[in-house]
Every structure is written in structure tokens, then in C-alpha cells.
Amino acid sequence: GAGVSQSPSNKVTEKGKDVELRCDPISGHTALYWYRQSLGQGLEFLIYFQGNSAPDKSGLPSDRFSAERTGGSVSTLTIQRTQQEDSAVYLCASIRQGTQGEQFFGPGTRLTVL
Amino acid sequence: RKEVEQDPGPFNVPEGATVAFNCTYSNSASQSFFWYRQDCRKEPKLLMSVYSSGNEDGRFTAQLNRASQYISLLIRDSKLSDSATYLCVVNRGFGNEKLTFGTGTRLTIIP
């Protein structure tokens, strides 16, 4: 079956612009996670959705970052007024209800802020 | 102190050797533990869960020591294809809650 998909795969933007990243989880997966990974670094948790609500958004680095999920499926991560330090790979993962640990990751969106 | 700590490596190991990684976690209430593998410029993928009694999957053995709060991964008879970054992952709660990833240990198998 189809895995987690993310778009765009690459995004180059100018400092100060807004960007929107999209994640389409595996069908039926109720929980969805956003992470970011800077070059040579570990995964940094951003936000977690259970259905359409976000019980844990503690990892969002600033109020320039927001995310939403509609219909219990697709999620978008929006970064407003991008800064160079926002450059990273943004990874989305989903997990099946009732399981622990096996998060299925999408291929990521590589964001470069010039 | 980081919630999950790993030796970043790199570990450069000859093909056929045995290699072991350790990982420590700070939250004693952590419930479940995993090893993920991440190939260069790829997304992480689950390698194996870590059970209290220890578990083995082919050449891979995972151990959990709750008293000392560490997790280990042993790879026997290493193959070139084992070259990757190995991420130690901890779940603090039950159900679909946040996983905390270590920064990873980079392994290169040398022919």
C-alpha cells in the first residue's frame, strides 16, 4: 500500500517568505507527527496530532510555526517569515492506532532558506 | 541532560566484526524502547523494538536494562549494508504518544 507522502520534496525560498509543507499519512493512521532534522543532527520533535487535535505542540520553535490537520488525514505545516535557521529536512510520520513505536516516515521536505 | 543520549561515533568496523552501541535515557518512567535505522539522506525506519527480556532478530540483538536506564544494540557478522545511522528511541507513555529520538550513532562497515 501507499506509504506516507510529503510535498514538496524540495523547497527553496527567500528569507521572510511563508512556506507550507504538506503531509499525507498512511490511510487509517490516526496519529501524525512532524519532526525536523538539521544537517548531521538528530530528529527534533515539532508537533503531534491525534485525529485533528494537537495534544502536544511543545516542539514548535516559535510562533512563526503552525500546523493543522483536517479530516483526520492530511496535515500542513506552515512557517511564516522564514529565517535561515529554519533550513532543515522536515519529516512527517504516522502511526496506526493501538501500536507503539513503529512510526512510518515520509521522505521529507528539504527546506532551504536563502 | 538530554532525554536520550547516544555515542555519535562514527564507528568504523571491518566487515564480519561484531559491533555494539549503547544508549541511555533519563526518564525512569519511560515505557517502550526501539532502535531505528536511518540511511544517508533517507527517512528513519524501525529496526526493532526492545523488550525487557531482550530480543533477537537474526544478526541483531537488543537489550534493555531498566535499573541502569540503558539500551543496547549488538550487530553480529556485520555486512556492508549495515552501514547507517542507528537511532535509539524512547516512548514515555502508553499509546500513540511522542517518541524521543537520540541523535544517532553512525556506523560504517569497511570491506
Interface residues (C-beta under 8 A of the other chain):
Chain A: T30 A31 Y33 Y35 Q41 G42 L43 F45 Y48 Q50 D56 L91 I95 Q97 G98 T99 Q100 G101 E102 Q103 F105 G106 P107 G108
Chain B: Q31 S32 F34 K42 E43 P44 K45 L46 S49 L87 V89 N91 F94 G95 N96 E97 K98 L99 T100 F101 G102 T103 G104
